[in-house]
Amino acid sequence: MGSLVLPSFASMAILIFGFILMPEFVACRTRHYTFNIKNHTLTRLCHTKTIITVNGKFPGPRLVAREGDRVIVKVVNHVSNNITIHWHGVRQITSCWADGPAYVTQCPIQTGQTFKYNFTITGQRGTLLWHAHISWLRSTLYGPIIILPRRNETYPFEKPHKEIPILLGEWFNADTEDVINQALQTGAGPNVSDAFTINGLPGPLYNCSSNDTFKLKVKPGKTYLLRLINAALNDELFFSIADHPLTLVEADATYIKPFTTTTLVISPGQTTNVLLKTKPYFPNSTFLIAVSPYFTGAGTVDNTTAAAILEYEHPLSHSSPPKNLTLLKPSLPPFNATKFVNVTQFVANLTNKFRSLANKQFPANVPQTVDKKFFFTVGLGTNPCPKNTTCQGPNGQKFTASVNNVSFVLPSVALLQAYFSGKPNGVYTTDFPTTPKTPFNYTGTPPNNTFVSNGTKAVVLPFNASVEVVMQDTSILGAESHPLHLHGFNFFVVGQGFGNYDPNKDPAKFNLVDPVERNTAAVPSAGWLAIRFFADNPGVWFMHCHLDVHTSWGLRMAWIVLDGPLPNQKLPPPPSDLPLC
């Protein structure tokens, strides 16, 4: 038999001392998850249908990691639809292959196939989300990403008694793939959802849904951290809890200067952590948690309200709470901002309250000078109706959407693969316009010609270039708020305003000290938004409106960020299991 050789005391001491000196060695770990994409039968609003889920759960399972952790998610596709998963807001530093948008960074995972997403959480802490990134499958394929601080690090705010994810979504009685496919075929706007949901449940204000109500159970005199996520397909949402102000402390996995509000608005793809302080006593009431749309467009909207219940545990009752408690309801703004202009102003005022901490521990590294400037118009338009076809869009044409009048066409192979292999011909071009080809009064009387061009165009950026993008909403077919999401980066929202952007006057009002740092921000209806970021992440990165109907219509584009000079600034080769088209 072999003998067991024990290390000497000296070598053990060196080993232990080495662990102590290397906190990243003990603090960071690799976390493995398996996402089985499965069909699941579910009933909401007395309507039963088959939905696509991860592991049979709706909403999907939590992905929990600490800042600095490596995450490996094995996705196995058991359904007939092609699938990709996007880790929304994760910086994906040199891991562009794991970002997830179909035909941008990867070909889809086909039926029976498996792909491992492999990435590291770098410099982020808070709440993000994962969701499908192909067609409209994210209507049911979504879940929270919870990023905890590194071990031995604390929150820059009061430690909560408990943390609760709150996922806001939309429920369609119809199959969402049928909804968008019909709209793209007819050229009309798609049918709207039948309900909004809170953690997958519509709540008691809908027919047939009194039992499908999320209950947030709390104790008096405690502080709770609510991790709010808007996973809705096509709606910005108001959120409020009756008689309970909320203190916002984080947005898109970045800490912010705390501020308190009774109502907040959250765009699809955005996440916000809020502190809820409960009353110091049992209040003899229950409190409605309400969610309703913030709508700025000209079409139809799901003008319903989802609700959940905030319920206090009674100190003398170990079973159910006392009956016949008063139900208090919050007061939400009117949903239709086209009729109530003050609602749009309320949203703008709320948005302006978001500020980065910008302190020594959590600095705001805002580009003070700019290498590359871009001015993008974002909005709707039309495509001609094909011959011998009847279309139901504006003036008998087809609805479309564009950036700088280019409606982006997804290729049949992944952009990233074409770029990495040096074979862009026939896949994409790099002549995306940096400014509108034909300037006009963007928020005034729209031009008669509403046709757009169609193409797969990208912008090439040198590594680490400082970039400024001003995004201007247009009044073509109606002004509308557009929540723009940039993959692979956080950006600083340095300015916003109503009307047409003035390049001579507006930059003087930019906030270059403590602007909020986000991955998704709404271009105001009939207004503009200015962002800055450093192009410090090599790869091909999607930017698009996070209202999925606008994404489907082409309000999307791609940035190509070139490699930097150092080894850790270069895009690595693709993983061996990357799906093929």
C-alpha positions in Angstrom: 0.0 0.0 0.0 1.1 3.5 -0.7 1.8 5.7 2.3 0.0 9.0 2.9 2.5 11.9 2.8 1.4 14.9 4.8 2.8 18.3 3.8 5.1 20.0 6.2 3.8 22.6 8.7 5.8 25.3 6.8 4.3 24.4 3.4 0.8 24.3 4.9 1.4 27.7 6.4 2.5 29.1 3.1 -0.6 27.6 1.4 -3.0 29.0 3.9 -1.2 32.4 3.9 -1.5 32.4 0.1 -5.2 31.9 0.3 -5.5 34.8 2.7 -3.6 37.0 0.4 -5.7 36.1 -2.6 -9.3 37.1 -1.7 -10.3 36.7 -5.4 -9.3 33.1 -5.2 -11.6 32.3 -2.3 -14.3 34.9 -3.1 -15.0 34.0 -6.8 -16.3 30.6 -7.9 -17.7 29.0 -11.0 -21.5 28.5 -10.9 -23.1 25.9 -13.1 -26.7 26.0 -14.2 -28.7 23.8 -16.6 -31.6 25.3 -18.5 -33.9 22.7 -20.0 -36.1 24.5 -22.6 -39.4 22.7 -22.2 -43.1 23.1 -23.1 -45.4 23.6 -20.2 -49.2 23.8 -20.0 -50.4 26.8 -18.0 -53.8 28.5 -17.3 -54.3 32.2 -16.9 -57.5 34.2 -17.3 -59.4 30.9 -17.6 -57.4 30.2 -20.8 -55.1 27.2 -21.0 -52.2 27.1 -23.4 -48.8 25.6 -23.9 -45.9 27.9 -23.2 -42.1 27.6 -23.5 -40.3 27.6 -20.2 -36.9 26.9 -18.6 -37.2 23.8 -16.4 -41.0 24.0 -16.5 -41.0 27.2 -14.4 -42.9 30.5 -15.2 -41.3 32.9 -14.6 -38.0 31.1 -15.0 -35.5 30.1 -12.3 -33.2 32.6 -10.6 -29.6 32.8 -11.7 -27.6 33.8 -8.6 -23.9 34.8 -8.7 -21.5 37.1 -6.9 -19.5 39.9 -8.6 -16.4 38.2 -10.0 -18.0 34.8 -10.4 -17.8 32.8 -13.6 -21.2 31.4 -14.8 -21.7 28.5 -17.1 -25.3 27.8 -18.2 -25.9 24.6 -20.2 -29.0 25.3 -22.4 -30.7 22.2 -23.7 -33.4 22.7 -26.3 -36.3 20.2 -26.0 -38.9 22.2 -28.0 -39.5 22.6 -31.8 -38.6 26.3 -31.8 -35.1 27.6 -32.3 -33.8 29.1 -29.0 -31.2 31.6 -27.8 -30.8 33.1 -24.3 -29.5 36.6 -23.7 -28.0 37.6 -20.3 -29.5 41.1 -20.4 -27.1 43.7 -19.0 -24.2 41.4 -18.3 -21.1 43.2 -19.7 -19.7 40.1 -21.3 -16.1 41.4 -21.3 -14.4 39.5 -24.1 -17.2 36.9 -24.0 -19.3 38.2 -26.9 -20.0 34.6 -28.1 -22.1 34.2 -24.9 -24.3 37.3 -25.4 -27.1 35.5 -27.1 -29.0 37.5 -29.7 -30.0 35.2 -32.6 -28.1 35.9 -35.8 -26.0 38.6 -34.2 -23.6 36.7 -31.9 -24.8 33.2 -32.6 -27.0 30.9 -34.7 -29.9 29.6 -32.7 -29.9 26.4 -30.6 -31.9 24.0 -32.7 -34.2 21.2 -31.4 -32.2 18.6 -29.6 -29.1 20.7 -29.4 -27.1 22.0 -26.4 -25.0 25.1 -26.0 -23.0 26.3 -22.9 -23.0 30.0 -22.2 -19.8 30.9 -20.4 -19.2 34.3 -19.0 -17.8 36.2 -15.9 -19.7 38.8 -13.9 -17.3 41.8 -14.0 -17.8 45.1 -12.0 -21.5 44.6 -11.6 -23.8 44.1 -8.6 -27.6 44.2 -8.3 -30.3 42.9 -10.5 -30.4 42.0 -14.2 -32.5 39.5 -16.2 -32.1 36.7 -18.7 -34.5 36.1 -21.5 -34.9 34.5 -24.9 -33.5 36.6 -27.7 -35.2 35.3 -30.8 -38.6 36.4 -32.2 -41.1 37.0 -29.3 -40.2 33.9 -27.3 -39.1 36.0 -24.3 -42.8 36.5 -23.5 -42.5 33.4 -21.3 -38.8 32.7 -21.4 -37.4 35.0 -18.8 -36.0 35.1 -15.2 -33.9 37.1 -12.8 -30.2 37.5 -12.6 -29.2 38.3 -9.0 -25.7 39.6 -8.6 -24.6 39.7 -4.9 -21.6 41.8 -3.8 -18.3 40.1 -3.4 -17.9 38.3 -0.1 -17.1 40.6 2.8 -18.5 43.6 0.8 -21.7 45.2 1.9 -24.5 47.2 0.2 -24.0 51.0 0.3 -27.4 51.1 1.9 -29.2 49.5 4.8 -29.0 45.8 4.9 -32.5 44.4 4.1 -34.4 41.9 6.2 -35.2 40.0 3.0 -34.8 40.3 -0.8 -37.6 39.5 -3.2 -37.5 39.5 -7.0 -40.6 41.1 -8.6 -40.8 40.3 -12.3 -43.3 42.3 -14.4 -44.5 40.6 -17.6 -47.3 40.4 -20.2 -49.7 37.5 -20.8 -51.2 36.7 -24.2 -54.0 34.2 -24.5 -52.8 33.7 -28.1 -49.5 32.2 -29.1 -47.1 35.2 -29.3 -45.3 33.6 -32.3 -48.7 33.7 -34.1 -49.3 37.3 -33.0 -46.0 38.7 -34.4 -46.0 36.4 -37.6 -49.5 37.7 -38.5 -48.5 41.3 -37.9 -45.4 40.9 -40.1 -47.5 39.3 -42.8 -50.3 41.8 -42.9 -48.1 44.9 -42.1 -50.5 45.9 -39.3 -49.7 46.5 -35.7 -49.8 43.3 -33.6 -52.6 42.4 -31.2 -51.9 43.6 -27.7 -51.5 41.4 -24.6 -54.5 40.3 -22.5 -53.0 41.1 -19.1 -49.9 42.2 -17.3 -48.4 40.0 -14.7 -46.5 40.2 -11.4 -44.3 37.2 -10.9 -46.4 35.5 -13.6 -49.8 36.2 -12.0 -52.3 38.8 -13.3 -54.0 39.5 -10.0 -57.6 40.1 -8.8 -58.5 43.0 -11.1 -58.8 40.5 -14.1 -61.6 38.0 -14.6 -61.0 34.6 -13.4 -57.8 35.6 -11.6 -58.5 36.1 -7.9 -56.5 33.0 -7.1 -53.7 33.9 -9.5 -52.5 36.7 -7.3 -49.0 37.2 -5.9 -48.8 38.0 -2.2 -45.9 39.8 -0.8 -45.9 38.9 2.9 -44.0 41.2 5.2 -43.4 41.9 8.9 -43.9 45.3 10.6 -40.8 47.4 11.1 -38.6 45.8 8.6 -36.8 46.8 5.4 -37.2 44.7 2.2 -35.2 44.9 -1.0 -37.5 44.4 -4.0 -35.6 43.5 -7.2 -37.9 45.0 -9.9 -37.6 43.7 -13.4 -39.7 44.7 -16.4 -39.8 41.6 -18.6 -42.9 42.8 -20.6 -42.7 42.5 -24.4 -44.0 45.8 -25.5 -44.9 48.1 -22.5 -43.2 50.5 -20.2 -44.9 50.1 -16.8 -45.8 52.2 -13.8 -45.3 50.5 -10.4 -46.7 51.6 -7.1 -47.6 50.1 -3.7 -50.5 51.7 -1.8 -49.4 53.9 1.1 -45.7 52.7 0.9 -43.1 55.0 -0.6 -40.1 53.3 -2.3 -36.5 54.2 -2.1 -34.6 53.5 -5.3 -31.0 52.4 -4.7 -29.8 50.6 -7.9 -30.6 50.7 -11.6 -29.4 48.1 -14.2 -26.9 46.5 -11.7 -25.3 49.9 -10.8 -25.8 51.7 -7.5 -27.4 55.1 -7.6 -27.9 58.0 -5.2 -31.0 56.9 -3.2 -34.2 58.8 -3.8 -37.8 58.1 -2.7 -41.0 58.1 -4.8 -44.5 56.7 -4.6 -44.6 55.7 -8.3 -41.8 54.6 -10.6 -41.8 53.9 -14.3 -39.7 51.0 -15.6 -39.0 50.2 -19.3 -38.8 46.7 -20.8 -35.3 45.4 -20.1 -34.7 47.8 -17.2 -34.2 46.6 -13.6 -34.4 48.7 -10.4 -33.7 47.7 -6.8 -35.9 49.5 -4.3 -36.1 49.5 -0.5 -39.5 49.0 1.0 -39.8 50.1 4.7 -42.8 48.5 6.4 -44.9 50.3 8.9 -43.8 49.8 12.6 -47.1 48.3 13.6 -49.7 46.0 12.2 -51.8 48.3 10.1 -55.2 46.5 10.0 -55.1 46.9 6.2 -53.8 45.1 3.2 -52.2 47.1 0.3 -52.5 46.8 -3.4 -49.4 46.6 -5.5 -50.4 47.9 -9.0 -48.8 47.8 -12.4 -50.2 49.6 -15.4 -48.8 50.8 -18.8 -47.1 54.1 -19.6 -48.2 54.5 -23.2 -47.0 57.2 -25.6 -47.8 55.7 -29.0 -50.6 56.1 -31.5 -51.9 52.5 -31.7 -53.8 50.3 -29.3 -52.6 49.4 -25.8 -53.4 46.9 -23.1 -54.9 49.4 -20.8 -55.4 47.0 -17.9 -53.8 46.9 -14.4 -52.1 43.9 -12.8 -52.2 43.7 -9.1 -50.6 41.9 -6.2 -51.2 42.1 -2.4 -48.8 43.5 0.2 -49.9 41.6 3.3 -48.6 42.1 6.9 -48.1 39.2 9.2 -50.2 39.7 12.3 -48.0 39.5 15.4 -50.7 37.5 17.3 -51.7 35.2 14.5 -49.6 32.2 13.4 -52.1 31.3 10.7 -53.9 33.4 8.2 -54.3 37.2 8.7 -57.5 38.6 10.1 -60.4 38.8 7.7 -62.2 42.0 6.5 -59.1 44.1 6.5 -59.3 47.4 4.5 -57.7 47.1 1.0 -55.9 50.3 0.1 -55.2 51.1 -3.5 -52.4 53.2 -5.0 -53.0 56.1 -7.4 -51.3 55.5 -10.7 -50.9 58.1 -13.4 -53.2 57.9 -16.5 -51.8 55.3 -18.9 -52.3 57.3 -22.1 -49.6 60.0 -22.2 -50.9 61.2 -25.6 -53.9 62.6 -23.9 -52.2 63.6 -20.6 -49.1 65.6 -21.5 -48.2 66.0 -17.8 -47.7 62.2 -17.6 -44.7 62.5 -20.0 -43.3 65.4 -17.9 -43.7 63.3 -14.8 -41.7 60.5 -16.3 -39.0 62.9 -17.5 -38.8 64.4 -14.0 -38.5 60.9 -12.5 -35.8 59.9 -15.0 -33.8 62.9 -14.1 -33.6 61.9 -10.5 -31.4 58.9 -11.4 -27.8 59.7 -10.6 -24.7 57.6 -10.2 -23.1 57.3 -6.7 -19.9 58.7 -8.3 -17.8 58.2 -5.2 -14.4 56.7 -4.5 -15.6 53.2 -4.2 -18.1 53.4 -7.1 -16.8 56.0 -9.5 -18.6 57.3 -12.6 -16.0 57.1 -15.4 -17.8 59.3 -17.8 -16.0 60.1 -21.1 -15.1 63.8 -20.7 -14.1 64.1 -24.4 -15.5 62.3 -27.4 -13.7 60.5 -30.2 -16.8 59.4 -32.2 -20.1 61.3 -32.4 -23.3 59.9 -33.8 -26.8 61.3 -34.3 -29.4 58.6 -34.7 -33.1 59.2 -35.5 -35.3 56.4 -34.1 -38.9 55.9 -35.0 -41.5 54.2 -37.2 -41.9 54.2 -41.0 -43.3 52.1 -43.8 -42.3 49.5 -46.4 -44.3 49.2 -49.7 -46.9 46.5 -49.8 -45.8 43.7 -52.0 -47.5 43.4 -55.4 -50.8 41.6 -55.5 -51.0 41.8 -51.7 -53.3 43.7 -49.4 -51.6 45.3 -46.4 -53.2 46.7 -43.3 -50.5 49.2 -42.2 -50.6 53.0 -42.7 -52.0 54.0 -46.2 -52.2 50.4 -47.2 -48.4 49.8 -46.7 -46.5 47.8 -44.0 -45.4 49.1 -40.6 -41.7 49.2 -40.1 -39.2 50.9 -37.9 -35.6 52.2 -38.3 -32.5 53.9 -37.0 -31.4 56.7 -39.3 -34.0 55.5 -41.8 -32.3 52.0 -42.0 -34.5 49.1 -41.1 -32.1 46.4 -39.9 -32.5 43.0 -41.6 -31.2 40.0 -39.6 -28.9 37.9 -41.7 -29.2 34.1 -42.1 -25.8 33.6 -40.4 -24.4 35.2 -37.2 -22.8 38.6 -37.7 -20.1 37.8 -35.1 -19.1 34.6 -37.0 -18.9 36.5 -40.3 -16.8 39.3 -38.6 -14.4 36.9 -36.8 -13.9 34.7 -39.9 -13.2 37.9 -42.0 -16.1 37.0 -44.4 -18.5 39.9 -44.2 -19.5 39.8 -47.9 -23.1 39.0 -48.3 -23.7 39.2 -44.6 -23.3 42.8 -43.6 -21.8 46.1 -44.6 -20.0 48.7 -42.5 -21.6 51.8 -44.0 -24.3 52.5 -41.4 -25.0 56.3 -41.6 -23.6 58.3 -38.7 -26.3 61.0 -39.2 -29.7 61.1 -40.9 -29.2 61.1 -44.7 -32.0 63.7 -45.1 -32.4 66.0 -42.0 -36.0 67.3 -41.3 -38.0 68.7 -38.5 -37.9 65.5 -36.5 -40.6 66.3 -34.0 -42.7 68.6 -36.2 -44.9 67.9 -39.1 -43.7 64.6 -40.5 -42.5 64.3 -44.2 -44.9 62.9 -46.8 -42.5 60.1 -47.7 -42.4 57.6 -44.8 -40.6 54.8 -46.7 -37.4 53.5 -45.1 -34.4 51.6 -46.6 -33.6 48.1 -45.6 -30.2 46.6 -44.9 -27.8 44.8 -42.6 -25.4 47.7 -41.7 -23.0 48.1 -38.8 -20.7 50.8 -37.4 -17.1 50.0 -36.7 -15.4 51.5 -33.6 -11.7 51.4 -32.7 -11.0 49.8 -29.4 -11.5 52.0 -26.3 -12.9 54.9 -28.4 -15.0 57.3 -26.4 -18.4 57.4 -28.1 -21.4 59.8 -27.9 -24.7 58.9 -29.4 -27.7 61.3 -29.5 -30.9 59.4 -30.2 -33.8 61.5 -31.6 -37.4 60.3 -31.6 -39.4 61.3 -34.7 -43.0 62.1 -35.3 -43.3 59.9 -38.3 -46.5 57.8 -37.8 -46.6 59.3 -34.2 -44.0 60.2 -31.7 -43.3 57.5 -29.1 -41.0 56.6 -26.3 -38.3 54.1 -27.3 -36.4 52.2 -24.6 -33.0 51.6 -26.3 -30.8 48.7 -25.1 -27.1 48.4 -25.8 -25.6 45.0 -25.6 -22.1 44.5 -24.1 -21.8 47.9 -22.4 -23.1 50.2 -19.8 -23.5 53.8 -21.0 -24.0 57.1 -19.2 -27.1 59.1 -19.8 -25.6 62.5 -20.0 -28.6 64.4 -21.3 -32.2 64.3 -22.4 -34.9 66.7 -23.5 -38.1 67.3 -25.5 -38.2 68.6 -29.1 -35.4 68.5 -31.6 -31.8 68.2 -30.2 -29.8 71.4 -30.6 -26.1 70.5 -31.1 -25.1 74.1 -30.3 -27.0 74.6 -27.1 -27.9 71.2 -25.5 -24.4 69.9 -24.8 -23.8 72.7 -22.4 -26.5 71.1 -20.2 -24.9 67.6 -20.2 -24.2 66.0 -16.8 -20.6 64.8 -17.0 -20.3 64.4 -13.2 -22.8 61.9 -11.9 -25.0 60.7 -14.8 -26.8 57.4 -14.3 -25.1 54.4 -15.8 -27.5 52.0 -17.5 -27.8 49.4 -20.3 -31.4 50.4 -21.3 -32.8 53.9 -21.4 -35.9 55.4 -22.9 -35.7 58.0 -25.7 -38.5 60.4 -24.6 -41.5 60.7 -26.8 -41.0 63.6 -29.1 -37.6 64.1 -27.5 -34.0 63.1 -27.5 -31.5 61.1 -25.3 -27.7 61.5 -25.2 -25.4 58.7 -24.0 -21.6 58.2 -23.7 -19.6 55.1 -23.3 -16.1 53.7 -23.9 -15.9 51.0 -26.7 -13.7 48.8 -24.4 -15.3 45.4 -25.3 -14.3 43.7 -28.6 -17.0 42.0 -30.6 -20.3 42.6 -32.4 -22.9 44.3 -30.2 -26.6 44.7 -30.9 -28.4 47.9 -30.1 -32.2 47.9 -30.4 -35.5 49.2 -29.1 -36.7 46.9 -26.3 -40.3 47.1 -27.4 -40.2 43.9 -29.2 -42.7 45.0 -31.9 -40.3 47.8 -32.9 -37.3 45.4 -32.8 -39.3 43.0 -35.1 -40.0 46.0 -37.4 -36.3 46.8 -37.7 -35.5 49.4 -35.0 -32.1 47.8 -34.4 -28.4 48.1 -35.5 -25.0 46.7 -34.7 -21.7 48.0 -33.4 -18.4 46.3 -34.3 -15.7 47.0 -31.7 -12.2 46.1 -33.0 -9.6 44.3 -30.9 -7.3 46.2 -28.6 -3.5 45.8 -28.5 -3.3 43.6 -25.4 -4.1 39.9 -25.2 -7.1 40.6 -22.8 -8.5 43.1 -25.2 -9.0 40.7 -28.1 -12.1 38.6 -29.0 -11.2 35.0 -28.4 -12.1 32.2 -30.9 -15.6 30.8 -30.8 -16.4 28.0 -28.4 -16.4 24.5 -29.9 -20.1 23.9 -29.2 -21.3 27.2 -30.9 -24.5 26.3 -32.8 -24.4 26.2 -36.6 -27.1 27.9 -38.8 
